[in-house]
Amino acid sequence: MRIVLVGPPGAGKGTQARFLAENASVPHISTGDLFRAHIDQGTPLGKQAKQFMDRGELVPDEVTVGMARYRLSQPDTAGGFLLDGFPRTVAQAEALDRELKSDRRGLDAVLALEIPAEEAVIRIAGRRVCPGNSSQHVFHVVYNPPKVDGVCDACGGELRHRDDDSEETARKRLEIYRVQTEPIIEFYTSQRLVVTISALGTVDAVTERAMRALADARAAHASVAPGT
């Protein structure tokens, strides 16, 4: 199954992406992983991306699209994939469409996670991480508090509030999402690909909700005869 996962900051998109990709037995392809791989390997695309990132500038669409194009050309994507963080703009969505059509492939579903803005802010601003741990244990002051305030349950390290998890930053990230990324939902709605679910509730509840929605989308996709 070929899936695009979209949702605002704080919706739990990264967590759901891993679970859903594993359940569907397809590779989980995240923009962050693509950037890290190309930068670490020193590829031409990675070098271009790093130049922009080092200057604090946004990486141009053509560089991001180039990384996605290369990843989607790998053999393990033949049976499907789950894209997480890409496309991020309508221009990127259009480029993805062209790429998939050139390979005679198409998306099966665009799963959109919905969450009220204020809940997203609470989720982001309440995060606490243990930076000294290689697995970055993550807690939340409301939803997953540590046994001892400010102390990691796993290793006893000091939990910290990251600068990019402040309420002010959270609101800025939500506004960027609204302006840059939310329009792709309308773009894919016109193609009858969007399946929307609530991201409220426990991780397991949202995962179950998402799996049901994708199963319904797969059944609907299969029921449409080619060329119709």
Contacts in CASP RR format, 6 or more apart in sequence:
PFRMAT RR
TARGET T0000
AUTHOR 0000-0000-0000
METHOD contacts of the structure
MODEL  1
MRIVLVGPPGAGKGTQARFLAENASVPHISTGDLFRAHIDQGTPLGKQAK
QFMDRGELVPDEVTVGMARYRLSQPDTAGGFLLDGFPRTVAQAEALDREL
KSDRRGLDAVLALEIPAEEAVIRIAGRRVCPGNSSQHVFHVVYNPPKVDG
VCDACGGELRHRDDDSEETARKRLEIYRVQTEPIIEFYTSQRLVVTISAL
GTVDAVTERAMRALADARAAHASVAPGT
1 24 0 8 1.000
1 26 0 8 1.000
1 80 0 8 1.000
1 108 0 8 1.000
1 109 0 8 1.000
1 214 0 8 1.000
1 218 0 8 1.000
2 26 0 8 1.000
2 80 0 8 1.000
2 81 0 8 1.000
2 100 0 8 1.000
2 105 0 8 1.000
2 106 0 8 1.000
2 107 0 8 1.000
2 108 0 8 1.000
2 109 0 8 1.000
3 20 0 8 1.000
3 24 0 8 1.000
3 26 0 8 1.000
3 80 0 8 1.000
3 81 0 8 1.000
3 82 0 8 1.000
3 83 0 8 1.000
3 107 0 8 1.000
3 108 0 8 1.000
3 109 0 8 1.000
3 110 0 8 1.000
3 111 0 8 1.000
3 214 0 8 1.000
4 82 0 8 1.000
4 83 0 8 1.000
4 86 0 8 1.000
4 87 0 8 1.000
4 96 0 8 1.000
4 107 0 8 1.000
4 109 0 8 1.000
4 110 0 8 1.000
4 111 0 8 1.000
4 188 0 8 1.000
4 193 0 8 1.000
5 13 0 8 1.000
5 14 0 8 1.000
5 16 0 8 1.000
5 17 0 8 1.000
5 20 0 8 1.000
5 82 0 8 1.000
5 83 0 8 1.000
5 84 0 8 1.000
5 85 0 8 1.000
5 110 0 8 1.000
5 111 0 8 1.000
5 113 0 8 1.000
6 13 0 8 1.000
6 85 0 8 1.000
6 110 0 8 1.000
6 111 0 8 1.000
6 112 0 8 1.000
6 113 0 8 1.000
6 181 0 8 1.000
6 184 0 8 1.000
6 185 0 8 1.000
7 13 0 8 1.000
7 112 0 8 1.000
7 113 0 8 1.000
7 114 0 8 1.000
7 115 0 8 1.000
7 177 0 8 1.000
7 181 0 8 1.000
7 199 0 8 1.000
8 113 0 8 1.000
8 115 0 8 1.000
8 117 0 8 1.000
8 120 0 8 1.000
8 174 0 8 1.000
8 177 0 8 1.000
8 178 0 8 1.000
8 181 0 8 1.000
8 182 0 8 1.000
9 120 0 8 1.000
9 124 0 8 1.000
9 170 0 8 1.000
9 173 0 8 1.000
9 174 0 8 1.000
9 177 0 8 1.000
10 115 0 8 1.000
10 120 0 8 1.000
10 123 0 8 1.000
10 124 0 8 1.000
10 170 0 8 1.000
10 199 0 8 1.000
11 113 0 8 1.000
11 114 0 8 1.000
11 115 0 8 1.000
11 120 0 8 1.000
11 199 0 8 1.000
12 113 0 8 1.000
12 123 0 8 1.000
12 199 0 8 1.000
12 203 0 8 1.000
12 206 0 8 1.000
13 84 0 8 1.000
13 85 0 8 1.000
13 113 0 8 1.000
14 30 0 8 1.000
14 84 0 8 1.000
15 203 0 8 1.000
16 113 0 8 1.000
16 199 0 8 1.000
16 203 0 8 1.000
16 206 0 8 1.000
16 207 0 8 1.000
16 210 0 8 1.000
17 28 0 8 1.000
17 30 0 8 1.000
17 82 0 8 1.000
17 84 0 8 1.000
18 28 0 8 1.000
19 203 0 8 1.000
19 207 0 8 1.000
20 82 0 8 1.000
20 111 0 8 1.000
20 207 0 8 1.000
20 210 0 8 1.000
20 211 0 8 1.000
20 214 0 8 1.000
21 27 0 8 1.000
21 28 0 8 1.000
21 81 0 8 1.000
21 82 0 8 1.000
22 28 0 8 1.000
23 207 0 8 1.000
23 211 0 8 1.000
24 80 0 8 1.000
24 82 0 8 1.000
24 214 0 8 1.000
26 77 0 8 1.000
26 79 0 8 1.000
26 80 0 8 1.000
26 81 0 8 1.000
26 82 0 8 1.000
27 76 0 8 1.000
27 77 0 8 1.000
27 80 0 8 1.000
27 81 0 8 1.000
27 82 0 8 1.000
28 82 0 8 1.000
28 84 0 8 1.000
29 68 0 8 1.000
29 71 0 8 1.000
29 72 0 8 1.000
29 77 0 8 1.000
29 81 0 8 1.000
29 82 0 8 1.000
29 83 0 8 1.000
29 84 0 8 1.000
29 86 0 8 1.000
30 84 0 8 1.000
30 85 0 8 1.000
30 86 0 8 1.000
31 64 0 8 1.000
31 68 0 8 1.000
31 84 0 8 1.000
31 85 0 8 1.000
31 86 0 8 1.000
31 88 0 8 1.000
32 85 0 8 1.000
34 64 0 8 1.000
34 67 0 8 1.000
34 68 0 8 1.000
34 71 0 8 1.000
34 86 0 8 1.000
35 46 0 8 1.000
35 49 0 8 1.000
35 53 0 8 1.000
35 59 0 8 1.000
35 67 0 8 1.000
38 45 0 8 1.000
38 46 0 8 1.000
38 49 0 8 1.000
38 67 0 8 1.000
39 46 0 8 1.000
39 47 0 8 1.000
39 49 0 8 1.000
39 50 0 8 1.000
45 63 0 8 1.000
45 66 0 8 1.000
45 67 0 8 1.000
45 70 0 8 1.000
46 63 0 8 1.000
46 67 0 8 1.000
48 59 0 8 1.000
48 63 0 8 1.000
49 59 0 8 1.000
49 63 0 8 1.000
49 64 0 8 1.000
49 67 0 8 1.000
52 58 0 8 1.000
52 59 0 8 1.000
52 60 0 8 1.000
52 63 0 8 1.000
53 59 0 8 1.000
61 89 0 8 1.000
61 91 0 8 1.000
61 92 0 8 1.000
61 95 0 8 1.000
64 86 0 8 1.000
64 88 0 8 1.000
64 92 0 8 1.000
65 92 0 8 1.000
65 95 0 8 1.000
65 96 0 8 1.000
65 99 0 8 1.000
68 83 0 8 1.000
68 86 0 8 1.000
68 87 0 8 1.000
68 92 0 8 1.000
68 96 0 8 1.000
68 99 0 8 1.000
69 99 0 8 1.000
71 77 0 8 1.000
72 81 0 8 1.000
72 99 0 8 1.000
72 100 0 8 1.000
72 103 0 8 1.000
83 96 0 8 1.000
86 92 0 8 1.000
86 96 0 8 1.000
87 93 0 8 1.000
87 95 0 8 1.000
87 96 0 8 1.000
87 184 0 8 1.000
88 180 0 8 1.000
88 181 0 8 1.000
88 184 0 8 1.000
89 180 0 8 1.000
89 181 0 8 1.000
89 183 0 8 1.000
89 184 0 8 1.000
90 183 0 8 1.000
90 184 0 8 1.000
90 187 0 8 1.000
92 184 0 8 1.000
93 184 0 8 1.000
93 187 0 8 1.000
93 188 0 8 1.000
94 187 0 8 1.000
100 106 0 8 1.000
100 107 0 8 1.000
107 188 0 8 1.000
107 191 0 8 1.000
107 193 0 8 1.000
108 193 0 8 1.000
108 217 0 8 1.000
108 218 0 8 1.000
108 221 0 8 1.000
109 193 0 8 1.000
109 194 0 8 1.000
109 195 0 8 1.000
109 213 0 8 1.000
109 214 0 8 1.000
109 217 0 8 1.000
109 218 0 8 1.000
109 221 0 8 1.000
110 184 0 8 1.000
110 185 0 8 1.000
110 188 0 8 1.000
110 193 0 8 1.000
110 194 0 8 1.000
110 195 0 8 1.000
111 195 0 8 1.000
111 197 0 8 1.000
111 210 0 8 1.000
111 213 0 8 1.000
111 214 0 8 1.000
111 217 0 8 1.000
112 185 0 8 1.000
112 194 0 8 1.000
112 195 0 8 1.000
112 196 0 8 1.000
112 197 0 8 1.000
113 197 0 8 1.000
113 198 0 8 1.000
113 199 0 8 1.000
113 206 0 8 1.000
113 210 0 8 1.000
114 196 0 8 1.000
114 197 0 8 1.000
114 198 0 8 1.000
114 199 0 8 1.000
115 123 0 8 1.000
115 198 0 8 1.000
115 199 0 8 1.000
115 200 0 8 1.000
116 200 0 8 1.000
117 174 0 8 1.000
119 200 0 8 1.000
120 170 0 8 1.000
120 174 0 8 1.000
121 167 0 8 1.000
121 170 0 8 1.000
121 171 0 8 1.000
121 174 0 8 1.000
122 142 0 8 1.000
123 140 0 8 1.000
123 143 0 8 1.000
124 165 0 8 1.000
124 167 0 8 1.000
124 169 0 8 1.000
124 170 0 8 1.000
124 173 0 8 1.000
125 165 0 8 1.000
125 166 0 8 1.000
125 167 0 8 1.000
125 170 0 8 1.000
126 140 0 8 1.000
126 141 0 8 1.000
126 142 0 8 1.000
126 161 0 8 1.000
126 165 0 8 1.000
127 138 0 8 1.000
127 139 0 8 1.000
127 140 0 8 1.000
127 161 0 8 1.000
127 162 0 8 1.000
127 165 0 8 1.000
128 138 0 8 1.000
128 139 0 8 1.000
128 140 0 8 1.000
128 141 0 8 1.000
128 146 0 8 1.000
128 150 0 8 1.000
128 159 0 8 1.000
128 160 0 8 1.000
128 161 0 8 1.000
129 136 0 8 1.000
129 137 0 8 1.000
129 138 0 8 1.000
129 139 0 8 1.000
129 159 0 8 1.000
129 160 0 8 1.000
129 162 0 8 1.000
130 136 0 8 1.000
130 137 0 8 1.000
130 138 0 8 1.000
130 139 0 8 1.000
130 152 0 8 1.000
130 154 0 8 1.000
130 155 0 8 1.000
130 156 0 8 1.000
130 157 0 8 1.000
130 158 0 8 1.000
130 159 0 8 1.000
130 160 0 8 1.000
131 160 0 8 1.000
132 155 0 8 1.000
132 157 0 8 1.000
133 152 0 8 1.000
133 154 0 8 1.000
133 155 0 8 1.000
133 157 0 8 1.000
137 152 0 8 1.000
137 153 0 8 1.000
137 154 0 8 1.000
137 155 0 8 1.000
138 144 0 8 1.000
139 145 0 8 1.000
139 146 0 8 1.000
139 152 0 8 1.000
139 153 0 8 1.000
139 159 0 8 1.000
146 152 0 8 1.000
146 153 0 8 1.000
146 159 0 8 1.000
147 153 0 8 1.000
150 158 0 8 1.000
150 159 0 8 1.000
151 157 0 8 1.000
151 158 0 8 1.000
151 159 0 8 1.000
152 158 0 8 1.000
152 159 0 8 1.000
163 169 0 8 1.000
185 194 0 8 1.000
188 194 0 8 1.000
195 213 0 8 1.000
195 214 0 8 1.000
195 216 0 8 1.000
195 217 0 8 1.000
197 206 0 8 1.000
197 209 0 8 1.000
197 210 0 8 1.000
197 213 0 8 1.000
198 206 0 8 1.000
198 209 0 8 1.000
199 206 0 8 1.000
200 206 0 8 1.000
END
